[in-house]
Amino acid sequence: MGKHGFFKHNAKEVDAINVGDLDSMASEDGRIDLGMMKVLGRGKLSRPVTVTAKAFSAAARAKIEEAGGEVVVS
């Protein structure tokens, strides 16, 4: 028979979080450390936050900076 489908053997599973979830996670000083997570652009921010994460989508980066926040790639 042969192969049925395709499996990428070197694929890495990435944990992700949306911008809309960051408001509730921020400390009083507005800092969030997400470690090895990726930030995606769904949702809105209501205050400036400084987010440290492994990766950011273009939409997430734009929304964080638009709200007056800062993006830090770790």
PDB file of N, H, CA, C and O in Angstrom:
ATOM      1  N   MET A   1       0.833  -1.180   0.000  1.00  0.00           N
ATOM      2  CA  MET A   1       0.000   0.000   0.000  1.00  0.00           C
ATOM      3  C   MET A   1       0.874   1.237   0.000  1.00  0.00           C
ATOM      4  O   MET A   1       0.873   1.745  -1.121  1.00  0.00           O
ATOM      5  N   GLY A   2       1.476   1.769   0.705  1.00  0.00           N
ATOM      6  H   GLY A   2       1.476   1.356   1.616  1.00  0.00           H
ATOM      7  CA  GLY A   2       2.185   3.046   0.597  1.00  0.00           C
ATOM      8  C   GLY A   2       1.762   3.975   1.712  1.00  0.00           C
ATOM      9  O   GLY A   2       0.973   3.627   2.592  1.00  0.00           O
ATOM     10  N   LYS A   3       2.299   5.130   1.643  1.00  0.00           N
ATOM     11  H   LYS A   3       2.940   5.413   0.929  1.00  0.00           H
ATOM     12  CA  LYS A   3       2.023   6.110   2.691  1.00  0.00           C
ATOM     13  C   LYS A   3       0.671   6.775   2.478  1.00  0.00           C
ATOM     14  O   LYS A   3       0.263   7.031   1.346  1.00  0.00           O
ATOM     15  N   HIS A   4      -0.010   7.049   3.571  1.00  0.00           N
ATOM     16  H   HIS A   4       0.322   6.841   4.491  1.00  0.00           H
ATOM     17  CA  HIS A   4      -1.300   7.728   3.542  1.00  0.00           C
ATOM     18  C   HIS A   4      -1.162   9.035   4.322  1.00  0.00           C
ATOM     19  O   HIS A   4      -1.318   9.045   5.543  1.00  0.00           O
ATOM     20  N   GLY A   5      -0.879  10.099   3.650  1.00  0.00           N
ATOM     21  H   GLY A   5      -0.752  10.091   2.658  1.00  0.00           H
ATOM     22  CA  GLY A   5      -0.743  11.384   4.328  1.00  0.00           C
ATOM     23  C   GLY A   5       0.710  11.756   4.518  1.00  0.00           C
ATOM     24  O   GLY A   5       1.620  11.078   4.042  1.00  0.00           O
ATOM     25  N   PHE A   6       0.894  12.817   5.204  1.00  0.00           N
ATOM     26  H   PHE A   6       0.154  13.368   5.591  1.00  0.00           H
ATOM     27  CA  PHE A   6       2.229  13.350   5.392  1.00  0.00           C
ATOM     28  C   PHE A   6       2.431  13.686   6.861  1.00  0.00           C
ATOM     29  O   PHE A   6       1.554  14.282   7.486  1.00  0.00           O
ATOM     30  N   PHE A   7       3.554  13.316   7.408  1.00  0.00           N
ATOM     31  H   PHE A   7       4.266  12.832   6.900  1.00  0.00           H
ATOM     32  CA  PHE A   7       3.894  13.631   8.792  1.00  0.00           C
ATOM     33  C   PHE A   7       5.263  14.278   8.811  1.00  0.00           C
ATOM     34  O   PHE A   7       6.239  13.681   8.358  1.00  0.00           O
ATOM     35  N   LYS A   8       5.342  15.459   9.315  1.00  0.00           N
ATOM     36  H   LYS A   8       4.548  15.944   9.683  1.00  0.00           H
ATOM     37  CA  LYS A   8       6.599  16.195   9.384  1.00  0.00           C
ATOM     38  C   LYS A   8       7.321  15.775  10.667  1.00  0.00           C
ATOM     39  O   LYS A   8       6.894  16.140  11.763  1.00  0.00           O
ATOM     40  N   HIS A   9       8.390  15.026  10.544  1.00  0.00           N
ATOM     41  H   HIS A   9       8.737  14.729   9.654  1.00  0.00           H
ATOM     42  CA  HIS A   9       9.076  14.447  11.688  1.00  0.00           C
ATOM     43  C   HIS A   9       9.800  15.473  12.551  1.00  0.00           C
ATOM     44  O   HIS A   9       9.989  15.244  13.746  1.00  0.00           O
ATOM     45  N   ASN A  10      10.203  16.587  11.975  1.00  0.00           N
ATOM     46  H   ASN A  10      10.050  16.772  11.005  1.00  0.00           H
ATOM     47  CA  ASN A  10      10.921  17.588  12.763  1.00  0.00           C
ATOM     48  C   ASN A  10      10.010  18.731  13.217  1.00  0.00           C
ATOM     49  O   ASN A  10      10.502  19.792  13.603  1.00  0.00           O
ATOM     50  N   ALA A  11       8.706  18.532  13.178  1.00  0.00           N
ATOM     51  H   ALA A  11       8.306  17.671  12.866  1.00  0.00           H
ATOM     52  CA  ALA A  11       7.756  19.569  13.594  1.00  0.00           C
ATOM     53  C   ALA A  11       7.821  19.764  15.108  1.00  0.00           C
ATOM     54  O   ALA A  11       7.951  18.806  15.870  1.00  0.00           O
ATOM     55  N   LYS A  12       7.729  21.018  15.520  1.00  0.00           N
ATOM     56  H   LYS A  12       7.624  21.796  14.901  1.00  0.00           H
ATOM     57  CA  LYS A  12       7.735  21.337  16.942  1.00  0.00           C
ATOM     58  C   LYS A  12       6.386  21.915  17.320  1.00  0.00           C
ATOM     59  O   LYS A  12       5.845  22.771  16.620  1.00  0.00           O
ATOM     60  N   GLU A  13       5.852  21.442  18.425  1.00  0.00           N
ATOM     61  H   GLU A  13       6.292  20.746  18.993  1.00  0.00           H
ATOM     62  CA  GLU A  13       4.582  21.968  18.917  1.00  0.00           C
ATOM     63  C   GLU A  13       4.876  23.213  19.746  1.00  0.00           C
ATOM     64  O   GLU A  13       5.737  23.194  20.627  1.00  0.00           O
ATOM     65  N   VAL A  14       4.156  24.291  19.459  1.00  0.00           N
ATOM     66  H   VAL A  14       3.457  24.306  18.744  1.00  0.00           H
ATOM     67  CA  VAL A  14       4.408  25.567  20.116  1.00  0.00           C
ATOM     68  C   VAL A  14       3.178  25.967  20.924  1.00  0.00           C
ATOM     69  O   VAL A  14       2.057  25.945  20.417  1.00  0.00           O
ATOM     70  N   ASP A  15       3.398  26.331  22.182  1.00  0.00           N
ATOM     71  H   ASP A  15       4.309  26.350  22.594  1.00  0.00           H
ATOM     72  CA  ASP A  15       2.311  26.861  23.003  1.00  0.00           C
ATOM     73  C   ASP A  15       2.079  28.307  22.601  1.00  0.00           C
ATOM     74  O   ASP A  15       3.034  29.055  22.392  1.00  0.00           O
ATOM     75  N   ALA A  16       0.823  28.703  22.491  1.00  0.00           N
ATOM     76  H   ALA A  16       0.048  28.095  22.661  1.00  0.00           H
ATOM     77  CA  ALA A  16       0.496  30.057  22.045  1.00  0.00           C
ATOM     78  C   ALA A  16      -0.569  30.672  22.942  1.00  0.00           C
ATOM     79  O   ALA A  16      -1.352  29.972  23.584  1.00  0.00           O
ATOM     80  N   ILE A  17      -0.575  32.003  22.968  1.00  0.00           N
ATOM     81  H   ILE A  17       0.061  32.572  22.446  1.00  0.00           H
ATOM     82  CA  ILE A  17      -1.564  32.760  23.720  1.00  0.00           C
ATOM     83  C   ILE A  17      -1.959  33.967  22.883  1.00  0.00           C
ATOM     84  O   ILE A  17      -1.145  34.485  22.118  1.00  0.00           O
ATOM     85  N   ASN A  18      -3.181  34.412  23.020  1.00  0.00           N
ATOM     86  H   ASN A  18      -3.842  33.991  23.642  1.00  0.00           H
ATOM     87  CA  ASN A  18      -3.662  35.552  22.257  1.00  0.00           C
ATOM     88  C   ASN A  18      -3.494  36.851  23.039  1.00  0.00           C
ATOM     89  O   ASN A  18      -3.452  36.858  24.269  1.00  0.00           O
ATOM     90  N   VAL A  19      -3.399  37.952  22.290  1.00  0.00           N
ATOM     91  H   VAL A  19      -3.433  37.946  21.290  1.00  0.00           H
ATOM     92  CA  VAL A  19      -3.221  39.277  22.883  1.00  0.00           C
ATOM     93  C   VAL A  19      -4.355  39.592  23.861  1.00  0.00           C
ATOM     94  O   VAL A  19      -4.111  40.210  24.898  1.00  0.00           O
ATOM     95  N   GLY A  20      -5.567  39.189  23.558  1.00  0.00           N
ATOM     96  H   GLY A  20      -5.765  38.687  22.715  1.00  0.00           H
ATOM     97  CA  GLY A  20      -6.716  39.480  24.405  1.00  0.00           C
ATOM     98  C   GLY A  20      -6.623  38.875  25.792  1.00  0.00           C
ATOM     99  O   GLY A  20      -7.297  39.344  26.709  1.00  0.00           O
ATOM    100  N   ASP A  21      -5.803  37.842  25.972  1.00  0.00           N
ATOM    101  H   ASP A  21      -5.256  37.461  25.227  1.00  0.00           H
ATOM    102  CA  ASP A  21      -5.655  37.190  27.277  1.00  0.00           C
ATOM    103  C   ASP A  21      -4.585  37.849  28.147  1.00  0.00           C
ATOM    104  O   ASP A  21      -4.455  37.508  29.323  1.00  0.00           O
ATOM    105  N   LEU A  22      -3.825  38.778  27.593  1.00  0.00           N
ATOM    106  H   LEU A  22      -3.931  39.055  26.638  1.00  0.00           H
ATOM    107  CA  LEU A  22      -2.695  39.352  28.313  1.00  0.00           C
ATOM    108  C   LEU A  22      -3.107  40.329  29.410  1.00  0.00           C
ATOM    109  O   LEU A  22      -2.409  40.438  30.419  1.00  0.00           O
ATOM    110  N   ASP A  23      -4.224  41.046  29.242  1.00  0.00           N
ATOM    111  H   ASP A  23      -4.791  40.958  28.423  1.00  0.00           H
ATOM    112  CA  ASP A  23      -4.669  42.014  30.245  1.00  0.00           C
ATOM    113  C   ASP A  23      -4.817  41.387  31.626  1.00  0.00           C
ATOM    114  O   ASP A  23      -4.381  41.960  32.624  1.00  0.00           O
ATOM    115  N   SER A  24      -5.422  40.231  31.679  1.00  0.00           N
ATOM    116  H   SER A  24      -5.776  39.765  30.868  1.00  0.00           H
ATOM    117  CA  SER A  24      -5.669  39.583  32.967  1.00  0.00           C
ATOM    118  C   SER A  24      -4.409  38.943  33.555  1.00  0.00           C
ATOM    119  O   SER A  24      -4.380  38.627  34.745  1.00  0.00           O
ATOM    120  N   MET A  25      -3.378  38.749  32.744  1.00  0.00           N
ATOM    121  H   MET A  25      -3.402  39.006  31.778  1.00  0.00           H
ATOM    122  CA  MET A  25      -2.150  38.099  33.212  1.00  0.00           C
ATOM    123  C   MET A  25      -1.109  39.079  33.729  1.00  0.00           C
ATOM    124  O   MET A  25      -0.198  38.678  34.453  1.00  0.00           O
ATOM    125  N   ALA A  26      -1.222  40.341  33.377  1.00  0.00           N
ATOM    126  H   ALA A  26      -1.963  40.667  32.789  1.00  0.00           H
ATOM    127  CA  ALA A  26      -0.184  41.327  33.696  1.00  0.00           C
ATOM    128  C   ALA A  26      -0.143  41.631  35.190  1.00  0.00           C
ATOM    129  O   ALA A  26      -1.178  41.682  35.855  1.00  0.00           O
ATOM    130  N   SER A  27       1.059  41.831  35.702  1.00  0.00           N
ATOM    131  H   SER A  27       1.899  41.789  35.162  1.00  0.00           H
ATOM    132  CA  SER A  27       1.222  42.251  37.091  1.00  0.00           C
ATOM    133  C   SER A  27       0.905  43.745  37.191  1.00  0.00           C
ATOM    134  O   SER A  27       0.577  44.383  36.191  1.00  0.00           O
ATOM    135  N   GLU A  28       1.004  44.286  38.382  1.00  0.00           N
ATOM    136  H   GLU A  28       1.271  43.767  39.194  1.00  0.00           H
ATOM    137  CA  GLU A  28       0.675  45.696  38.590  1.00  0.00           C
ATOM    138  C   GLU A  28       1.558  46.632  37.777  1.00  0.00           C
ATOM    139  O   GLU A  28       1.106  47.688  37.334  1.00  0.00           O
ATOM    140  N   ASP A  29       2.826  46.247  37.578  1.00  0.00           N
ATOM    141  H   ASP A  29       3.194  45.389  37.938  1.00  0.00           H
ATOM    142  CA  ASP A  29       3.736  47.089  36.801  1.00  0.00           C
ATOM    143  C   ASP A  29       3.610  46.847  35.297  1.00  0.00           C
ATOM    144  O   ASP A  29       4.317  47.482  34.515  1.00  0.00           O
ATOM    145  N   GLY A  30       2.719  45.933  34.876  1.00  0.00           N
ATOM    146  H   GLY A  30       2.145  45.417  35.512  1.00  0.00           H
ATOM    147  CA  GLY A  30       2.447  45.707  33.459  1.00  0.00           C
ATOM    148  C   GLY A  30       3.427  44.779  32.769  1.00  0.00           C
ATOM    149  O   GLY A  30       3.529  44.804  31.543  1.00  0.00           O
ATOM    150  N   ARG A  31       4.145  43.967  33.513  1.00  0.00           N
ATOM    151  H   ARG A  31       4.063  43.946  34.509  1.00  0.00           H
ATOM    152  CA  ARG A  31       5.123  43.042  32.910  1.00  0.00           C
ATOM    153  C   ARG A  31       4.552  41.624  32.855  1.00  0.00           C
ATOM    154  O   ARG A  31       3.890  41.153  33.780  1.00  0.00           O
ATOM    155  N   ILE A  32       4.837  40.969  31.732  1.00  0.00           N
ATOM    156  H   ILE A  32       5.374  41.352  30.980  1.00  0.00           H
ATOM    157  CA  ILE A  32       4.396  39.582  31.544  1.00  0.00           C
ATOM    158  C   ILE A  32       5.571  38.801  30.966  1.00  0.00           C
ATOM    159  O   ILE A  32       6.130  39.203  29.945  1.00  0.00           O
ATOM    160  N   ASP A  33       5.958  37.691  31.598  1.00  0.00           N
ATOM    161  H   ASP A  33       5.504  37.365  32.427  1.00  0.00           H
ATOM    162  CA  ASP A  33       7.017  36.826  31.084  1.00  0.00           C
ATOM    163  C   ASP A  33       6.379  35.504  30.674  1.00  0.00           C
ATOM    164  O   ASP A  33       5.912  34.742  31.521  1.00  0.00           O
ATOM    165  N   LEU A  34       6.360  35.237  29.381  1.00  0.00           N
ATOM    166  H   LEU A  34       6.739  35.856  28.692  1.00  0.00           H
ATOM    167  CA  LEU A  34       5.708  34.032  28.867  1.00  0.00           C
ATOM    168  C   LEU A  34       6.691  32.924  28.518  1.00  0.00           C
ATOM    169  O   LEU A  34       6.271  31.854  28.077  1.00  0.00           O
ATOM    170  N   GLY A  35       7.964  33.146  28.699  1.00  0.00           N
ATOM    171  H   GLY A  35       8.306  34.016  29.057  1.00  0.00           H
ATOM    172  CA  GLY A  35       8.956  32.106  28.451  1.00  0.00           C
ATOM    173  C   GLY A  35       9.001  31.665  27.007  1.00  0.00           C
ATOM    174  O   GLY A  35       9.315  32.463  26.124  1.00  0.00           O
ATOM    175  N   MET A  36       8.691  30.406  26.752  1.00  0.00           N
ATOM    176  H   MET A  36       8.436  29.758  27.469  1.00  0.00           H
ATOM    177  CA  MET A  36       8.810  29.806  25.420  1.00  0.00           C
ATOM    178  C   MET A  36       7.509  29.847  24.618  1.00  0.00           C
ATOM    179  O   MET A  36       7.365  29.081  23.665  1.00  0.00           O
ATOM    180  N   MET A  37       6.575  30.700  24.965  1.00  0.00           N
ATOM    181  H   MET A  37       6.692  31.323  25.738  1.00  0.00           H
ATOM    182  CA  MET A  37       5.295  30.772  24.267  1.00  0.00           C
ATOM    183  C   MET A  37       5.356  31.750  23.097  1.00  0.00           C
ATOM    184  O   MET A  37       6.242  32.601  23.021  1.00  0.00           O
ATOM    185  N   LYS A  38       4.398  31.608  22.192  1.00  0.00           N
ATOM    186  H   LYS A  38       3.678  30.916  22.253  1.00  0.00           H
ATOM    187  CA  LYS A  38       4.240  32.534  21.073  1.00  0.00           C
ATOM    188  C   LYS A  38       2.973  33.348  21.303  1.00  0.00           C
ATOM    189  O   LYS A  38       1.953  32.804  21.728  1.00  0.00           O
ATOM    190  N   VAL A  39       3.034  34.647  21.025  1.00  0.00           N
ATOM    191  H   VAL A  39       3.863  35.088  20.680  1.00  0.00           H
ATOM    192  CA  VAL A  39       1.889  35.528  21.205  1.00  0.00           C
ATOM    193  C   VAL A  39       1.239  35.756  19.841  1.00  0.00           C
ATOM    194  O   VAL A  39       1.898  36.156  18.882  1.00  0.00           O
ATOM    195  N   LEU A  40      -0.064  35.494  19.775  1.00  0.00           N
ATOM    196  H   LEU A  40      -0.600  35.168  20.554  1.00  0.00           H
ATOM    197  CA  LEU A  40      -0.837  35.667  18.544  1.00  0.00           C
ATOM    198  C   LEU A  40      -1.730  36.893  18.666  1.00  0.00           C
ATOM    199  O   LEU A  40      -1.924  37.399  19.771  1.00  0.00           O
ATOM    200  N   GLY A  41      -2.279  37.381  17.559  1.00  0.00           N
ATOM    201  H   GLY A  41      -2.122  36.970  16.661  1.00  0.00           H
ATOM    202  CA  GLY A  41      -2.925  38.682  17.520  1.00  0.00           C
ATOM    203  C   GLY A  41      -4.413  38.769  17.760  1.00  0.00           C
ATOM    204  O   GLY A  41      -4.990  39.816  17.466  1.00  0.00           O
ATOM    205  N   ARG A  42      -5.067  37.769  18.262  1.00  0.00           N
ATOM    206  H   ARG A  42      -4.599  36.919  18.501  1.00  0.00           H
ATOM    207  CA  ARG A  42      -6.512  37.831  18.460  1.00  0.00           C
ATOM    208  C   ARG A  42      -6.849  38.566  19.753  1.00  0.00           C
ATOM    209  O   ARG A  42      -6.312  38.232  20.809  1.00  0.00           O
ATOM    210  N   GLY A  43      -7.719  39.548  19.684  1.00  0.00           N
ATOM    211  H   GLY A  43      -8.155  39.819  18.826  1.00  0.00           H
ATOM    212  CA  GLY A  43      -8.146  40.284  20.868  1.00  0.00           C
ATOM    213  C   GLY A  43      -7.550  41.686  20.911  1.00  0.00           C
ATOM    214  O   GLY A  43      -6.872  42.124  19.981  1.00  0.00           O
ATOM    215  N   LYS A  44      -7.825  42.381  22.024  1.00  0.00           N
ATOM    216  H   LYS A  44      -8.376  42.025  22.779  1.00  0.00           H
ATOM    217  CA  LYS A  44      -7.371  43.763  22.200  1.00  0.00           C
ATOM    218  C   LYS A  44      -6.767  43.940  23.582  1.00  0.00           C
ATOM    219  O   LYS A  44      -7.081  43.204  24.517  1.00  0.00           O
ATOM    220  N   LEU A  45      -5.889  44.939  23.691  1.00  0.00           N
ATOM    221  H   LEU A  45      -5.634  45.537  22.932  1.00  0.00           H
ATOM    222  CA  LEU A  45      -5.305  45.319  24.973  1.00  0.00           C
ATOM    223  C   LEU A  45      -5.913  46.635  25.425  1.00  0.00           C
ATOM    224  O   LEU A  45      -6.162  47.520  24.606  1.00  0.00           O
ATOM    225  N   SER A  46      -6.154  46.770  26.723  1.00  0.00           N
ATOM    226  H   SER A  46      -5.953  46.051  27.388  1.00  0.00           H
ATOM    227  CA  SER A  46      -6.734  48.007  27.244  1.00  0.00           C
ATOM    228  C   SER A  46      -5.703  48.876  27.954  1.00  0.00           C
ATOM    229  O   SER A  46      -6.010  50.009  28.327  1.00  0.00           O
ATOM    230  N   ARG A  47      -4.486  48.369  28.149  1.00  0.00           N
ATOM    231  H   ARG A  47      -4.237  47.449  27.846  1.00  0.00           H
ATOM    232  CA  ARG A  47      -3.442  49.132  28.823  1.00  0.00           C
ATOM    233  C   ARG A  47      -2.077  48.700  28.291  1.00  0.00           C
ATOM    234  O   ARG A  47      -1.942  47.619  27.719  1.00  0.00           O
ATOM    235  N   PRO A  48      -1.066  49.549  28.481  1.00  0.00           N
ATOM    236  CA  PRO A  48       0.273  49.179  28.010  1.00  0.00           C
ATOM    237  C   PRO A  48       0.885  48.080  28.875  1.00  0.00           C
ATOM    238  O   PRO A  48       0.801  48.127  30.103  1.00  0.00           O
ATOM    239  N   VAL A  49       1.493  47.101  28.235  1.00  0.00           N
ATOM    240  H   VAL A  49       1.561  47.062  27.238  1.00  0.00           H
ATOM    241  CA  VAL A  49       2.160  46.005  28.930  1.00  0.00           C
ATOM    242  C   VAL A  49       3.504  45.735  28.257  1.00  0.00           C
ATOM    243  O   VAL A  49       3.684  46.012  27.071  1.00  0.00           O
ATOM    244  N   THR A  50       4.437  45.195  29.023  1.00  0.00           N
ATOM    245  H   THR A  50       4.291  44.970  29.986  1.00  0.00           H
ATOM    246  CA  THR A  50       5.722  44.750  28.489  1.00  0.00           C
ATOM    247  C   THR A  50       5.683  43.235  28.468  1.00  0.00           C
ATOM    248  O   THR A  50       5.589  42.599  29.518  1.00  0.00           O
ATOM    249  N   VAL A  51       5.756  42.650  27.278  1.00  0.00           N
ATOM    250  H   VAL A  51       5.832  43.167  26.425  1.00  0.00           H
ATOM    251  CA  VAL A  51       5.606  41.210  27.117  1.00  0.00           C
ATOM    252  C   VAL A  51       6.928  40.605  26.668  1.00  0.00           C
ATOM    253  O   VAL A  51       7.510  41.041  25.674  1.00  0.00           O
ATOM    254  N   THR A  52       7.405  39.598  27.399  1.00  0.00           N
ATOM    255  H   THR A  52       6.933  39.243  28.206  1.00  0.00           H
ATOM    256  CA  THR A  52       8.596  38.847  27.033  1.00  0.00           C
ATOM    257  C   THR A  52       8.155  37.452  26.623  1.00  0.00           C
ATOM    258  O   THR A  52       7.531  36.740  27.409  1.00  0.00           O
ATOM    259  N   ALA A  53       8.479  37.057  25.387  1.00  0.00           N
ATOM    260  H   ALA A  53       8.987  37.636  24.749  1.00  0.00           H
ATOM    261  CA  ALA A  53       8.088  35.735  24.877  1.00  0.00           C
ATOM    262  C   ALA A  53       9.079  35.286  23.810  1.00  0.00           C
ATOM    263  O   ALA A  53       9.932  36.060  23.375  1.00  0.00           O
ATOM    264  N   LYS A  54       8.960  34.041  23.396  1.00  0.00           N
ATOM    265  H   LYS A  54       8.267  33.412  23.749  1.00  0.00           H
ATOM    266  CA  LYS A  54       9.849  33.464  22.389  1.00  0.00           C
ATOM    267  C   LYS A  54       9.579  34.029  21.001  1.00  0.00           C
ATOM    268  O   LYS A  54      10.514  34.262  20.235  1.00  0.00           O
ATOM    269  N   ALA A  55       8.293  34.254  20.667  1.00  0.00           N
ATOM    270  H   ALA A  55       7.534  34.064  21.290  1.00  0.00           H
ATOM    271  CA  ALA A  55       7.945  34.737  19.327  1.00  0.00           C
ATOM    272  C   ALA A  55       6.636  35.511  19.367  1.00  0.00           C
ATOM    273  O   ALA A  55       5.810  35.320  20.260  1.00  0.00           O
ATOM    274  N   PHE A  56       6.463  36.387  18.384  1.00  0.00           N
ATOM    275  H   PHE A  56       7.133  36.542  17.659  1.00  0.00           H
ATOM    276  CA  PHE A  56       5.269  37.212  18.261  1.00  0.00           C
ATOM    277  C   PHE A  56       4.825  37.208  16.800  1.00  0.00           C
ATOM    278  O   PHE A  56       5.657  37.273  15.894  1.00  0.00           O
ATOM    279  N   SER A  57       3.516  37.132  16.573  1.00  0.00           N
ATOM    280  H   SER A  57       2.841  37.079  17.309  1.00  0.00           H
ATOM    281  CA  SER A  57       3.025  37.314  15.212  1.00  0.00           C
ATOM    282  C   SER A  57       3.076  38.808  14.907  1.00  0.00           C
ATOM    283  O   SER A  57       3.174  39.626  15.821  1.00  0.00           O
ATOM    284  N   ALA A  58       3.011  39.162  13.635  1.00  0.00           N
ATOM    285  H   ALA A  58       2.932  38.498  12.892  1.00  0.00           H
ATOM    286  CA  ALA A  58       3.062  40.570  13.241  1.00  0.00           C
ATOM    287  C   ALA A  58       1.877  41.337  13.812  1.00  0.00           C
ATOM    288  O   ALA A  58       2.029  42.482  14.236  1.00  0.00           O
ATOM    289  N   ALA A  59       0.702  40.721  13.827  1.00  0.00           N
ATOM    290  H   ALA A  59       0.578  39.791  13.482  1.00  0.00           H
ATOM    291  CA  ALA A  59      -0.496  41.370  14.358  1.00  0.00           C
ATOM    292  C   ALA A  59      -0.371  41.582  15.864  1.00  0.00           C
ATOM    293  O   ALA A  59      -0.773  42.629  16.373  1.00  0.00           O
ATOM    294  N   ALA A  60       0.177  40.609  16.582  1.00  0.00           N
ATOM    295  H   ALA A  60       0.503  39.758  16.169  1.00  0.00           H
ATOM    296  CA  ALA A  60       0.347  40.735  18.027  1.00  0.00           C
ATOM    297  C   ALA A  60       1.327  41.852  18.355  1.00  0.00           C
ATOM    298  O   ALA A  60       1.081  42.655  19.255  1.00  0.00           O
ATOM    299  N   ARG A  61       2.427  41.902  17.632  1.00  0.00           N
ATOM    300  H   ARG A  61       2.626  41.250  16.901  1.00  0.00           H
ATOM    301  CA  ARG A  61       3.426  42.946  17.857  1.00  0.00           C
ATOM    302  C   ARG A  61       2.809  44.329  17.631  1.00  0.00           C
ATOM    303  O   ARG A  61       3.036  45.250  18.416  1.00  0.00           O
ATOM    304  N   ALA A  62       2.033  44.468  16.561  1.00  0.00           N
ATOM    305  H   ALA A  62       1.849  43.720  15.923  1.00  0.00           H
ATOM    306  CA  ALA A  62       1.405  45.755  16.243  1.00  0.00           C
ATOM    307  C   ALA A  62       0.409  46.168  17.328  1.00  0.00           C
ATOM    308  O   ALA A  62       0.382  47.335  17.718  1.00  0.00           O
ATOM    309  N   LYS A  63      -0.404  45.240  17.819  1.00  0.00           N
ATOM    310  H   LYS A  63      -0.382  44.292  17.502  1.00  0.00           H
ATOM    311  CA  LYS A  63      -1.418  45.566  18.830  1.00  0.00           C
ATOM    312  C   LYS A  63      -0.783  45.937  20.165  1.00  0.00           C
ATOM    313  O   LYS A  63      -1.267  46.843  20.843  1.00  0.00           O
ATOM    314  N   ILE A  64       0.284  45.259  20.553  1.00  0.00           N
ATOM    315  H   ILE A  64       0.677  44.523  20.002  1.00  0.00           H
ATOM    316  CA  ILE A  64       0.959  45.565  21.811  1.00  0.00           C
ATOM    317  C   ILE A  64       1.598  46.950  21.740  1.00  0.00           C
ATOM    318  O   ILE A  64       1.479  47.742  22.675  1.00  0.00           O
ATOM    319  N   GLU A  65       2.273  47.235  20.635  1.00  0.00           N
ATOM    320  H   GLU A  65       2.370  46.591  19.876  1.00  0.00           H
ATOM    321  CA  GLU A  65       2.919  48.541  20.476  1.00  0.00           C
ATOM    322  C   GLU A  65       1.895  49.659  20.305  1.00  0.00           C
ATOM    323  O   GLU A  65       2.130  50.782  20.750  1.00  0.00           O
ATOM    324  N   GLU A  66       0.766  49.368  19.669  1.00  0.00           N
ATOM    325  H   GLU A  66       0.575  48.455  19.307  1.00  0.00           H
ATOM    326  CA  GLU A  66      -0.304  50.352  19.504  1.00  0.00           C
ATOM    327  C   GLU A  66      -0.896  50.766  20.847  1.00  0.00           C
ATOM    328  O   GLU A  66      -1.312  51.912  21.021  1.00  0.00           O
ATOM    329  N   ALA A  67      -0.934  49.827  21.800  1.00  0.00           N
ATOM    330  H   ALA A  67      -0.597  48.896  21.659  1.00  0.00           H
ATOM    331  CA  ALA A  67      -1.481  50.106  23.130  1.00  0.00           C
ATOM    332  C   ALA A  67      -0.453  50.817  24.007  1.00  0.00           C
ATOM    333  O   ALA A  67      -0.747  51.147  25.156  1.00  0.00           O
ATOM    334  N   GLY A  68       0.753  51.058  23.476  1.00  0.00           N
ATOM    335  H   GLY A  68       0.992  50.790  22.543  1.00  0.00           H
ATOM    336  CA  GLY A  68       1.784  51.728  24.247  1.00  0.00           C
ATOM    337  C   GLY A  68       2.703  50.776  24.978  1.00  0.00           C
ATOM    338  O   GLY A  68       3.482  51.197  25.832  1.00  0.00           O
ATOM    339  N   GLY A  69       2.620  49.493  24.652  1.00  0.00           N
ATOM    340  H   GLY A  69       1.987  49.151  23.957  1.00  0.00           H
ATOM    341  CA  GLY A  69       3.428  48.484  25.320  1.00  0.00           C
ATOM    342  C   GLY A  69       4.742  48.238  24.619  1.00  0.00           C
ATOM    343  O   GLY A  69       5.095  48.922  23.659  1.00  0.00           O
ATOM    344  N   GLU A  70       5.465  47.238  25.120  1.00  0.00           N
ATOM    345  H   GLU A  70       5.178  46.682  25.900  1.00  0.00           H
ATOM    346  CA  GLU A  70       6.770  46.894  24.589  1.00  0.00           C
ATOM    347  C   GLU A  70       6.849  45.403  24.344  1.00  0.00           C
ATOM    348  O   GLU A  70       6.310  44.612  25.118  1.00  0.00           O
ATOM    349  N   VAL A  71       7.524  45.013  23.262  1.00  0.00           N
ATOM    350  H   VAL A  71       7.962  45.655  22.633  1.00  0.00           H
ATOM    351  CA  VAL A  71       7.710  43.620  22.885  1.00  0.00           C
ATOM    352  C   VAL A  71       9.168  43.260  23.108  1.00  0.00           C
ATOM    353  O   VAL A  71      10.057  43.941  22.599  1.00  0.00           O
ATOM    354  N   VAL A  72       9.429  42.181  23.872  1.00  0.00           N
ATOM    355  H   VAL A  72       8.707  41.627  24.286  1.00  0.00           H
ATOM    356  CA  VAL A  72      10.783  41.720  24.127  1.00  0.00           C
ATOM    357  C   VAL A  72      10.864  40.252  23.709  1.00  0.00           C
ATOM    358  O   VAL A  72      10.157  39.404  24.253  1.00  0.00           O
ATOM    359  N   VAL A  73      11.741  39.957  22.730  1.00  0.00           N
ATOM    360  H   VAL A  73      12.316  40.646  22.288  1.00  0.00           H
ATOM    361  CA  VAL A  73      11.916  38.588  22.256  1.00  0.00           C
ATOM    362  C   VAL A  73      13.021  37.943  23.075  1.00  0.00           C
ATOM    363  O   VAL A  73      14.137  38.459  23.141  1.00  0.00           O
ATOM    364  N   SER A  74      12.704  36.797  23.707  1.00  0.00           N
ATOM    365  H   SER A  74      11.798  36.378  23.653  1.00  0.00           H
ATOM    366  CA  SER A  74      13.703  36.113  24.533  1.00  0.00           C
ATOM    367  C   SER A  74      14.344  34.961  23.799  1.00  0.00           C
ATOM    368  O   SER A  74      15.207  34.280  24.353  1.00  0.00           O
TER     369      SER A  74
END
